[in-house]
Amino acid sequence: GYEVFRNGILVGTTSGASATSFTASGLIPGTASAFTVQAKDAASNRSVASNVVTAVLAPPSSPTVYLSDYAWDSGVAGWGNIQRDKSSDGKPITLNDVVYAKGLGTHAASTIVYTLGGKYAKFQSSVGVDDETYGNGAVSFEVWLDGVLAFDSGVMNATSATQAIDVNIAGVNELKLVVTNGGNGSDWDHADWGDARIIYPAGD
């Protein structure tokens, strides 16, 4: 079979009858993705990487692009899975009685990485501990831009006011969304990136 890498990160494998076909889906509009492929045999021996093929996507039809509609390069959650448009428990994202139709629900410790290729202007989101924790949980939200910390919420618990994020990401290639433990254990650390979105284009 084959291993398929996008921007240096393994995004899929192929084997069996469909070993020579792979479809990359969920790519962020207006960005470029660099793909390479490695062959792998039954003993897990791997070939050298193929030549690089770059796919450039058309710009989005609307300036607002919700991250939950597209694929992250890598994403890990401390418990369960990262949820699209739902809380960590699979319920509507709810912060201080406000329901968000879009967003990312996760659990500390969590890291979600997107490659933007410098094409977007802003990252915006409303963050907090989901109401489903019944008053429990404590986390911190961080936004990293090309390895530089651009936003740190400080420790938030279930009774904290929702914080609004609005950071300039013009020229930024890597957007990394991090949730860390608030220091009181990992129970109930249900963290929401409500309405997590990027604004196109970078020139606006």
Residue frames relative to the residue before (quaternion, step in Angstrom):
aa qw qx qy qz dx dy dz
G 1.0000 0.0000 0.0000 0.0000 0.00 0.00 0.00
Y 0.4208 -0.6925 0.5330 0.2435 3.51 -1.35 -0.21
E 0.2582 -0.7147 0.6248 0.1792 3.53 -1.29 0.52
V 0.1911 -0.7950 0.5713 0.0713 3.57 -0.83 1.04
F 0.1313 -0.7974 0.5883 0.0269 3.56 -0.82 1.08
R 0.1021 -0.7643 0.6341 0.0574 3.56 -1.05 0.86
N 0.8280 -0.0574 -0.0268 0.5572 3.56 -0.64 1.16
G 0.7313 -0.4615 0.2202 0.4514 3.54 1.02 0.89
I 0.6604 0.4810 -0.2976 0.4940 3.59 1.28 -0.03
L 0.4819 -0.6704 0.4829 0.2919 3.59 -0.89 0.94
V 0.0633 -0.8331 0.5494 -0.0032 3.59 -0.63 1.13
G 0.8221 -0.0729 0.0421 0.5630 3.60 1.21 -0.13
T 0.2123 -0.7479 0.6146 0.1335 3.51 -1.35 0.32
T 0.1889 -0.7581 0.6094 0.1352 3.55 -1.26 0.39
S 0.0721 0.7837 -0.6149 0.0507 3.56 -1.19 0.54
G 0.7736 0.3700 -0.2525 0.4483 3.55 -1.30 0.18
A 0.8444 -0.1927 0.1366 0.4808 3.54 -1.21 -0.63
S 0.7399 0.3836 -0.2251 0.5046 3.60 1.12 -0.61
A 0.2508 0.8371 -0.4653 0.1409 3.58 1.22 0.40
T 0.7381 0.4105 -0.2434 0.4768 3.60 1.08 -0.53
S 0.6859 0.4390 -0.2923 0.5015 3.60 1.19 0.34
F 0.0998 0.7696 -0.6258 0.0784 3.57 -1.01 0.88
T 0.1600 -0.7831 0.5958 0.0789 3.57 -0.96 0.89
A 0.2259 -0.7586 0.5995 0.1188 3.56 -0.78 1.08
S 0.0290 -0.8182 0.5736 -0.0269 3.57 -0.63 1.10
G 0.7735 0.4001 -0.2578 0.4185 3.54 -1.32 0.25
L 0.3648 0.7485 -0.4889 0.2600 3.60 1.18 0.39
I 0.5141 -0.6716 0.4442 0.2957 3.58 -0.98 0.87
P 0.5037 -0.6791 0.4413 0.3006 3.62 -0.76 1.02
G 0.8105 0.3032 -0.2226 0.4491 3.53 -1.18 0.67
T 0.6508 0.5128 -0.3163 0.4621 3.59 1.26 -0.08
A 0.3747 -0.6878 0.5714 0.2450 3.53 -1.35 0.26
S 0.1167 -0.7830 0.6083 0.0564 3.57 -1.01 0.84
A 0.2418 -0.7694 0.5795 0.1176 3.55 -0.89 1.01
F 0.1208 -0.8188 0.5609 0.0188 3.58 -0.62 1.19
T 0.0173 0.7446 -0.6671 -0.0159 3.54 -1.21 0.72
V 0.2268 -0.7683 0.5886 0.1082 3.55 -1.26 0.49
Q 0.0966 -0.7581 0.6412 0.0698 3.54 -1.18 0.70
A 0.3585 -0.7034 0.5696 0.2285 3.57 -1.03 0.81
K 0.0776 -0.7901 0.6075 0.0259 3.56 -1.13 0.72
D 0.2670 -0.7732 0.5511 0.1647 3.59 -0.87 0.92
A 0.7548 -0.4134 0.2682 0.4330 3.57 -1.34 0.05
A 0.6893 0.4505 -0.2744 0.4966 3.58 1.20 -0.49
S 0.5087 -0.6817 0.3782 0.3652 3.58 1.37 0.24
N 0.3532 0.6769 -0.5455 0.3457 3.56 1.12 0.68
R 0.1857 -0.8102 0.5518 0.0680 3.57 -0.93 0.92
S 0.4541 -0.6582 0.5314 0.2795 3.51 -1.17 0.66
V 0.5961 -0.4769 0.4541 0.4594 3.55 -1.29 -0.06
A 0.6169 -0.5609 0.3980 0.3827 3.56 -1.20 0.41
S 0.5390 -0.6138 0.4793 0.3208 3.53 -1.20 0.64
N 0.6430 -0.4278 0.4180 0.4784 3.54 -1.31 -0.17
V 0.5238 -0.6396 0.4689 0.3109 3.57 -1.24 0.49
V 0.0952 -0.7552 0.6463 0.0542 3.55 -1.03 0.91
T 0.1715 -0.8077 0.5599 0.0683 3.58 -0.71 1.07
A 0.1528 -0.7702 0.6158 0.0652 3.55 -0.90 1.02
V 0.1331 -0.7864 0.6012 0.0489 3.58 -0.77 1.06
L 0.2611 -0.8004 0.5247 0.1257 3.57 -0.61 1.14
A 0.5779 -0.5737 0.4573 0.3575 3.54 -1.22 0.54
P 0.5934 -0.5676 0.4203 0.3862 3.61 -1.13 0.53
P 0.5870 -0.5733 0.4228 0.3847 3.60 -1.19 0.41
S 0.5342 -0.6346 0.4585 0.3191 3.56 -1.18 0.57
S 0.7521 0.2314 -0.1442 0.6000 3.57 1.28 -0.43
P 0.5692 -0.6175 0.4084 0.3576 3.64 -1.00 0.68
T 0.7094 0.4298 -0.2536 0.4976 3.61 1.08 -0.67
V 0.0457 -0.7906 0.6100 -0.0263 3.55 -0.70 1.16
Y 0.2505 -0.7761 0.5638 0.1308 3.58 -0.58 1.15
L 0.4709 -0.7203 0.4359 0.2634 3.56 -0.66 1.13
S 0.6171 0.5718 -0.3553 0.4075 3.60 1.07 -0.60
D 0.6196 0.5449 -0.3467 0.4460 3.61 1.24 -0.28
Y 0.7595 0.3507 -0.1685 0.5213 3.59 1.25 -0.27
A 0.5982 -0.6018 0.4147 0.3287 3.54 -1.30 0.36
W 0.3385 -0.6920 0.5945 0.2306 3.55 -1.08 0.74
D 0.5648 -0.5840 0.4532 0.3669 3.57 -1.22 0.45
S 0.7670 -0.1092 0.0776 0.6276 3.55 1.04 -0.82
G 0.0506 0.8074 -0.5848 0.0600 3.54 -1.10 0.68
V 0.0284 0.7878 -0.6133 0.0483 3.57 -0.86 0.99
A 0.1450 -0.7615 0.6261 0.0840 3.55 -1.17 0.67
G 0.5548 -0.6409 0.4232 0.3199 3.57 -1.09 0.71
W 0.7751 0.0484 -0.0336 0.6291 3.57 1.27 -0.40
G 0.8219 0.1530 -0.1324 0.5325 3.57 -0.92 0.84
N 0.5964 -0.5557 0.4421 0.3742 3.54 -1.20 -0.63
I 0.5512 -0.5501 0.4937 0.3872 3.54 -1.28 0.35
Q 0.2209 -0.8043 0.5451 0.0845 3.56 -0.81 1.04
R 0.3123 -0.7238 0.5837 0.1949 3.55 -1.06 0.78
D 0.8620 -0.0076 -0.0446 0.5050 3.57 -0.82 1.12
K 0.6855 0.3795 -0.2853 0.5519 3.57 1.21 0.57
S 0.5609 -0.5757 0.4717 0.3625 3.54 -1.29 0.31
S 0.7258 -0.4090 0.3189 0.4518 3.56 -1.32 0.06
D 0.7108 0.4294 -0.2419 0.5018 3.59 1.14 -0.66
G 0.5715 -0.6283 0.3683 0.3781 3.59 1.26 0.12
K 0.5308 0.6053 -0.4131 0.4257 3.57 1.24 0.40
P 0.6756 -0.4480 0.3474 0.4714 3.64 -1.20 0.09
I 0.5006 -0.6362 0.4938 0.3176 3.58 -1.01 0.83
T 0.0653 0.8115 -0.5702 0.1100 3.58 -0.61 1.18
L 0.0037 0.7869 -0.6147 0.0540 3.55 -0.74 1.15
N 0.8369 -0.1143 0.0357 0.5340 3.57 -0.60 1.17
D 0.7239 -0.4769 0.2029 0.4554 3.52 0.91 1.14
V 0.5835 0.5286 -0.3892 0.4781 3.60 1.25 0.22
V 0.2387 -0.7803 0.5671 0.1118 3.57 -0.77 1.11
Y 0.1837 -0.7759 0.5992 0.0727 3.55 -0.95 0.99
A 0.3835 -0.7459 0.4995 0.2168 3.57 -0.66 1.10
K 0.7685 0.2580 -0.1376 0.5692 3.57 1.13 -0.64
G 0.4435 0.6983 -0.5028 0.2508 3.54 -1.24 0.37
L 0.4377 -0.6612 0.5492 0.2639 3.50 -1.43 -0.09
G 0.1397 -0.7753 0.6124 0.0669 3.55 -0.88 1.00
T 0.0848 0.8094 -0.5723 0.1005 3.56 -0.76 1.00
H 0.3445 -0.7183 0.5694 0.2029 3.57 -1.32 -0.08
A 0.4742 -0.6706 0.4867 0.2978 3.58 -0.88 0.93
A 0.5997 -0.2531 -0.7590 -0.0171 1.49 -2.02 1.48
S 0.0559 -0.8245 0.5615 -0.0435 3.57 -0.86 1.01
T 0.0121 -0.7683 0.6399 0.0085 3.54 -1.18 0.72
I 0.0189 -0.7772 0.6286 -0.0229 3.57 -0.89 1.01
V 0.0995 -0.8217 0.5611 0.0017 3.58 -0.74 1.11
Y 0.0541 -0.7725 0.6327 0.0069 3.55 -1.02 0.94
T 0.2671 -0.7237 0.6094 0.1829 3.57 -1.15 0.69
L 0.1346 -0.8381 0.5284 0.0146 3.56 -0.60 1.20
G 0.3289 -0.8007 0.4581 0.2023 3.59 1.24 -0.24
G 0.6234 -0.5890 0.3351 0.3901 3.58 1.14 0.55
K 0.5185 0.6984 -0.3733 0.3226 3.58 1.27 0.19
Y 0.7210 0.4410 -0.2422 0.4765 3.60 1.20 -0.25
A 0.4730 -0.7228 0.4547 0.2166 3.55 -1.16 0.71
K 0.8272 0.0697 0.0353 0.5564 3.58 0.86 -0.99
F 0.1490 -0.7016 0.6772 0.1641 3.51 -1.37 0.42
Q 0.0072 -0.8074 0.5878 -0.0507 3.54 -0.82 1.06
S 0.1742 0.7729 -0.5975 0.1235 3.57 -1.07 0.73
S 0.2855 -0.6910 0.6267 0.2195 3.54 -1.37 0.31
V 0.0779 -0.8507 0.5196 -0.0161 3.58 -0.57 1.14
G 0.2744 0.7433 -0.5856 0.1711 3.50 -1.25 0.59
V 0.6024 -0.5173 0.4558 0.4021 3.54 -1.40 -0.05
D 0.4903 -0.6987 0.4348 0.2870 3.57 -0.74 1.06
D 0.5887 -0.6062 0.4199 0.3311 3.57 -1.11 0.76
E 0.5735 0.6254 -0.3790 0.3693 3.60 1.16 -0.49
T 0.5796 0.6105 -0.3763 0.3871 3.63 1.23 -0.18
Y 0.3558 -0.7671 0.4727 0.2481 3.61 1.29 -0.04
G 0.7629 -0.3915 0.1969 0.4754 3.56 0.96 0.91
N 0.6143 0.5461 -0.3466 0.4519 3.58 1.27 0.00
G 0.6670 0.5361 -0.3714 0.3602 3.54 -1.34 0.08
A 0.0591 0.7670 -0.6370 0.0493 3.55 -1.19 0.69
V 0.0656 0.8026 -0.5821 0.1128 3.56 -0.77 1.10
S 0.2353 -0.7107 0.6268 0.2161 3.53 -1.40 0.04
F 0.2617 -0.7518 0.5886 0.1411 3.56 -1.09 0.79
E 0.0344 -0.7872 0.6157 -0.0045 3.56 -1.00 0.90
V 0.1512 -0.7440 0.6431 0.1000 3.54 -1.17 0.72
W 0.0930 -0.7940 0.6007 0.0086 3.56 -0.72 1.15
L 0.1260 -0.7869 0.6032 0.0333 3.57 -0.91 1.02
D 0.8176 -0.1516 0.0422 0.5538 3.57 -0.42 1.25
G 0.7548 -0.4217 0.1974 0.4622 3.55 0.92 0.98
V 0.6463 0.4881 -0.3198 0.4917 3.59 1.29 0.05
L 0.4350 -0.7025 0.5009 0.2576 3.58 -0.85 0.99
A 0.1088 -0.8242 0.5555 0.0166 3.57 -0.65 1.17
F 0.7933 0.0696 -0.0354 0.6038 3.60 1.20 -0.41
D 0.0325 0.7625 -0.6450 0.0390 3.55 -1.07 0.88
S 0.3448 -0.7832 0.4864 0.1764 3.56 -0.51 1.20
G 0.3626 -0.6580 0.5492 0.3660 3.54 1.11 -0.69
V 0.6867 -0.4804 0.3313 0.4334 3.58 -1.24 0.14
M 0.0535 -0.7781 0.6258 0.0004 3.55 -0.91 1.02
N 0.1311 -0.7693 0.6170 0.1016 3.56 -1.08 0.71
A 0.7637 -0.4142 0.2461 0.4296 3.57 -1.29 0.02
T 0.7064 0.4290 -0.2714 0.4932 3.60 1.19 -0.35
S 0.4595 0.6874 -0.4488 0.3392 3.61 1.28 0.02
A 0.5392 -0.5897 0.4865 0.3531 3.55 -1.17 0.58
T 0.5470 -0.6045 0.4684 0.3405 3.56 -1.08 0.74
Q 0.2410 -0.7698 0.5747 0.1382 3.57 -0.96 0.87
A 0.2896 -0.7467 0.5775 0.1581 3.56 -1.04 0.87
I 0.1816 -0.7705 0.6052 0.0842 3.55 -0.93 0.98
D 0.1170 0.7518 -0.6425 0.0908 3.56 -1.01 0.89
V 0.1430 0.8147 -0.5425 0.1467 3.58 -0.01 1.29
N 0.4919 -0.6506 0.5055 0.2815 3.54 -1.17 0.73
I 0.0310 -0.8140 0.5800 -0.0042 3.61 -0.72 1.04
A 0.2645 0.7732 -0.5323 0.2213 3.60 1.18 0.46
G 0.8235 0.1968 -0.1759 0.5022 3.56 -0.83 1.03
V 0.5336 0.6445 -0.3980 0.3762 3.60 1.27 -0.10
N 0.3022 -0.7512 0.5609 0.1725 3.57 -0.94 0.92
E 0.8186 0.1726 -0.0688 0.5435 3.61 0.77 -1.02
L 0.1215 -0.7564 0.6418 0.0364 3.53 -0.87 1.11
K 0.0184 -0.8092 0.5865 -0.0301 3.58 -0.64 1.13
L 0.1552 -0.7845 0.5987 0.0449 3.56 -0.74 1.15
V 0.0488 -0.8278 0.5568 -0.0480 3.56 -0.53 1.22
V 0.0768 -0.7493 0.6549 0.0612 3.56 -1.12 0.78
T 0.1056 -0.8008 0.5882 0.0394 3.57 -0.75 1.05
N 0.6164 -0.5480 0.4242 0.3738 3.53 -1.28 0.43
G 0.4529 -0.7237 0.4618 0.2406 3.57 -1.00 0.83
G 0.6458 -0.5719 0.3065 0.4024 3.56 1.26 0.16
N 0.6941 0.4519 -0.2811 0.4847 3.59 1.26 0.04
G 0.6995 -0.3901 0.2552 0.5417 3.56 1.16 0.59
S 0.5413 -0.6716 0.4238 0.2765 3.55 -1.27 0.35
D 0.4412 0.7001 -0.4666 0.3121 3.61 1.22 -0.01
W 0.8677 0.1173 -0.1041 0.4717 3.57 -1.07 0.84
D 0.4139 0.7153 -0.4752 0.3019 3.61 1.15 0.44
H 0.1428 0.8066 -0.5470 0.1728 3.55 0.72 1.21
A 0.0483 -0.8426 0.5344 -0.0453 3.55 -0.24 1.31
D 0.1635 -0.8030 0.5703 0.0559 3.57 -0.92 0.98
W 0.1713 -0.6993 0.6831 0.1224 3.51 -1.20 0.83
G 0.1308 -0.8420 0.5205 0.0549 3.58 0.26 1.27
D 0.8489 0.0229 -0.0588 0.5248 3.58 -0.95 0.97
A 0.1562 0.8046 -0.5557 0.1395 3.63 1.02 0.74
R 0.1493 0.8093 -0.5400 0.1763 3.56 -0.57 1.18
I 0.2219 -0.7312 0.6261 0.1553 3.53 -1.30 0.43
I 0.3211 -0.7667 0.5389 0.1365 3.54 -1.11 0.81
Y 0.1691 -0.7924 0.5847 0.0413 3.57 -0.84 1.11
P 0.6666 -0.2258 -0.7044 -0.0919 1.55 -2.07 1.42
A 0.7103 -0.4605 0.3207 0.4250 3.55 -1.32 0.15
G 0.6525 0.5541 -0.3142 0.4104 3.59 1.12 -0.57
D 0.6155 0.5656 -0.3551 0.4185 3.62 1.23 -0.28
